C-alpha cells in the first residue's frame, strides 16, 4: 500500500475523478469539492485547496481509498467500489500522522471501521452524531402531468 498526499488539487482531480464517479451520488461531497478546486472559481474560506488534505492509498490494482478534508470540516472517505481494505485504512491513518481529524463522512461501514481504528490509535473515543441517506433520481416519469407554465424572465 502506498500513501500519497497531494498539494496540487489538479493532480488530485486527475487521479481521483473517474474513481469517484463510479458512485457519483455517494461521492457528491468530494466531487463537488475537487471540481470547485480544479476550476478555481472560488478560493474563499474553506474552498481554498491550499488548505485541504487530499490523499489516496494505492496498490498494484490502483486507488483503494480516497480521502479529502476541507478544514475545519470532517474528512470524507471513499473505498473504491465500496470494498473496504483494512490495509488501506491503516495506511491512511499512518500517513495522517499527527493531523487531527474532527470526524468522518462516508458510507456507514467504512465510517465505523475508520473511526474505530483512528480513535484506538489516538486513545480517544468516538460517537455517531448523524446518520444520512443518499437519494438518487435515476429516471423521470414522462407520464406525470405537468401543471403550470414555465416562463423565462427577461
Order of alpha helices (4+ residues) and beta strands (2+ residues): beta-alpha-alpha-beta-beta-beta-alpha-beta-alpha
